[in-house]
Amino acid sequence: MSVLAPSVTPLPALQILVVEDDAELRAQLSAQLQAQGHAVVAVEDGRAAITALAEASYDVLLLDRMLPTVDGVEVLRRIRAEGVETPVILLTALGLTQERVEGLDAGADDYLVKPFELDELNARIRAVLRRRAAPSADNATLTAGDVTVSVLRHRVTRAGKSIELQKTELKLLAELVREAGSVLSRKMLIERVWGYDFVPATNIVDVHILKLRQRLEMPGLPDPIVTVRGVGYMFRA
Amino acid sequence: MPRRRLRSLGTIAIGFALALSAAIALAGIGVYVALIDVIDRQVDLRLQAEAHELLEGTPGPALLASRIARESSERESADIGFLLRDAKGATIAGNIAPTHSLPLGFSTVHHDAGISGLSRGRAWKTQLADGGTLALVAESEPIERHDRNRLRILAIGFGAVVALLLLGTVALIRAIGTNIAAIASAADAISHGDLRARVPVDQPRSAFGGLAVTFNRMLDRIGELVASMRGISNDVAHDLRTPLARLHGRLAALAADPAAAPVRHELEAAVAESDEILAIFAAILRISEIEAGQRQAGFETFDLAALAADIAEGLQLMVTESDRAFVAPTAREPVIVEGDPRLFTQAIVNLIENAVTHTPPGTTIRLDVQRDGTSALLVVEDDGPGIPPNEHERALRRFGRLDASRHTRGHGLGLPLAVAVARMHRGSLALQDAQPGLRVALRLSLAPGCSS
């Protein structure tokens, strides 16, 4: 089993705009992102965010939902209406489902409930950027290394040999293979594979990964799934 | 003992109608009796006047007989029957022959007296000085079969009044019922989370209008209270989660720091603890969100059986890997309900996770969905130790964890969340003894038009 320390696969240096009204969280987040080599501009309210977006362009916008002056969702609506296509990850303290739906409807690319690990954020940023770069490869046959997954035909092969998988195992493998080379957090897998908008109390992700590893195991071939400690899993590209 | 109050509008109205009918019937009988009495007295007066005329100057039998003959031929008194008898009872004069003897003074005679053409009448009889008797009889019924006609007239009148009364009662029930239904429907909507529901007010000055205004004012107040409660729970969540998030961030950063190697284990335990606290927050917020009815917007029509089968698929491995057996639902037919499938997903996952957490290895956990009459019935059942019936209620309450489970994992909000989801969908959740084990039964109505 391969275990990586967190943040071993850094993102390329990005221009990130952080909009957060809590001074300490804003400083914490900025410092952490800067430590990873990103250029961070941090502002404290909605109006400042709109101004900042008008003055410069960013790779990612991290937008707190509850903001003084102009609310986060309202900021999002306004910049989308003005044609600003910057990827947006909404940050929220509450995680109410209705808010989530509203946020995504308003044009957010992802939605993250506070508190979150930096690695979780990194994984989300990476996924959002990847999705923007290569949108919707949903129904195609997915390949990573020696593994091929055809979701539609429910077929999986490794090194040319067919492998039998249960429905959930196949969905999980498809997500990992689609994002091969990127870390997927447990939360992301819960959302995408199981479709839950809450965090279950049991370790369903780990149990399925374990099973998947057993199923993919072949003599002489390495484990294609990498465990990223404290974050989630990554499929070898 | 407190007096029983009449609750049903129908009972009140029918009782009222019956009482009024009885009153009208009594009045009718009274009128009938009084009418007869009046007529009798009228006839009595006439008989007395006639007798007075006949006996004027105390005539002897012969004169009296001639006077009788004259009177019976006169138009005015032709309808009066006369009978003059001597002391021995032999008829001297008269135009009637009653079959039985009449008593002295006034009396009522019927057709059984054998007087032709008389069905009811009054008689007056007096003893003459010579020991003979003079009897006068007059009809108290000016028309043939007057009694029966009178009854018919009364019956028609009474019937008309009763019919009008019934119609009025029905209209009254309708009117009151409509007004009450409007109030009830508003209250019902409120109790299911739609805090904007109000009673329509047509005429604020009328009794029902006034009630509606008062009721709406109360709803406004409830709405304010709920909004402020929601505000408080949002504030608490925000104000506590933000510092918790900071704490969590610091601990996680510390745990990742190479310098923290000697205490890493402790730091990771602290991170896990803060995760637990945040999970409790997430659950509390989710429950308040459901209870506040903010999610009615997410309602759609979906197949609960298919959803349960899907969830079973996703959890099967987790349950079996925990050394418990899992019996997934066997979808036989769709069970279509109306609601928020995401909330049902969370409720079902919570119930199954609960069953895993609170039973020993070797337990069998069963999930099933089926139609039961006009309801959908979702059951999560295990053959573990169960919960004693007297603790069922507590197990459904928020933080009502049972002592035995206080040291197991989980925050104990799984059941309360499922209860909140059931209530929000106008359903119910019950704990039952599965003998052995616990059965959680979630029941809600099938979507309209989907029950067969």
Interface residues (C-beta under 8 A of the other chain):
Chain A: P6 D22 E24 L25 Q28 Q32 M66 A93 L94 G95 L96 T97 Q98 V101 V113 K114 P115 F116 E117 L118 Q166 K167 T168 E169 V193 W194 G195 Y196 D197 F198 V199 P200 A201 T202 N203 I204 V207 H208 L210 K211 G230
Chain B: N234 A237 H238 R241 T242 L244 A245 R246 H248 G249 R250 A252 A253 A256 L278 A279 A282 L285 R286 E289 Q294 R295 A297 G298 E313 G314 L315 Q316 L317 M318 E321 S322 R342 T345 Q346 V349 N350 E353 V356 T357 R409 G410 H411 G414
